[in-house]
Amino acid sequence: MKFDFRNQSVTGGLKISKAQQTTLGIVGLTAVVVGAGLVLVINFSKYIDFNNKVITKQGEAISGYSAAIKNSGACKAPKNKDYTQDELKACNPNLTESKDVPGTLRASIMDDASSNINFESVARKTLSVCINPETNEQYSSAELKEMKMNSKTTNEKRYYMNAMKICSALRVIPDSLPTSKNTEALLASLNQIYINSDWSPSSIAPNNSSNKSNIEGLSSIPVNFNNEDANVSFEQINNLLGNISKSIRYFNVVSLKFEMPKGGENVKFSASAEAYYANEILSSETNETITAKGGKK
C-alpha cells in the first residue's frame, strides 16, 4: 500500500490543544502573581523593619527628653513613663512649685540651697525688694517662699520667685562663680575689697584678656595688684590679702612680691591673680541617621 503525503497537511500535529493552552496560561499567570507577591512581601517586610527602627529611636528620644525634664523639676512628673503633648502644653516652668517636684534639681535649689545657713551669712541687704517694709529687716527665704506660694496671680509668683533668686542664699552661687565674663562686677568686687582694707586705689583698670584655666569648664580673668601709686603700709597689704581670701569671689594668687626699702615704713607690693567664671553649658543633642538596607533614609 502506498501513501501520498503531498496533499496532506502537516500543521495539524503541531497544534496545542485548548486545554493545554489554558493550563499554560494559568501556570504563567500564577508564576507572575506569586513573583509579584514575593516582591511585595519582601519590600513590605523591609518597610515594616525600617519603620520599627524609626519608632524605636523616636521612643528613645522621647524618653531621654522626658527624663531630663523630670529630673530638672521643670514640670510635674508625668502620669506614665513619658510626658504627653497635653502634659507639656500644660507645664509652665516659671510656676512649677518645688513641693510638687520633690527630689529634683529645682527642689534642691529652691528648698535646700536657698535656706542654707552658711550661704545666708552673706545675704543681700542693699536691694529694696529684699527688705520687709514692716520690720525694715531682710526677708528670710521662708518668708519669700510663703509669699510666692500665697500669690494669686502669675505676675506675683514671678515677682517673688525672682526675689528668692536675688535676696536669698541662692544669689551667692552666681556671685561666687558667674556664668559670664562680667568684668564690671569683678572690678566692683575688687574696689570693695580695697575699701574694706583701708586702701583707696587711685584707679582700677580692667584686664580684657581671658584665658582657659586648668579647671575643666572654667575660664580665668587675670588680675594685677600693686601699690605703685599708693603710699601704704605692710598692715594695709596684709589686710588686703586677708580680705581677698575671705571674698565670696574666688581669687587664685599666682605670684606675690614684696619690697621693703631700707629705713622706710612703706612696702612696695605687686601681685598677680586669677578670677574665674563658668563657661557656657548647653545640653548636648545627638543626631542619628536611620537607613534601610537599600540606603534610603
Secondary structure, DSSP 8 states (H G I E B T S, - for coil): -----TTS-SSGGG---HHHHHHHHHHHHHHHHHHHHHHHHHHHHHHHHHHHHHHHHHHHHHHHHHHHHHHHTSS---SSSS--HHHHHT--GGG--GGGSTTSHHHIIIIIGGG-HHHHTT---S-GGGEETTTTEE--HHHHHHHHHT--SHHHHHHHHHHHHHHSGGGHHHHHS-SS--HHHHHHHHHHHHHHTT---S--------EE-SSTTEEEEEEEEE-TT---BHHHHHHHHHHHHH-SS-EEEEEEEEE--TT-SB-EEEEEEEEEEE--------------TT---
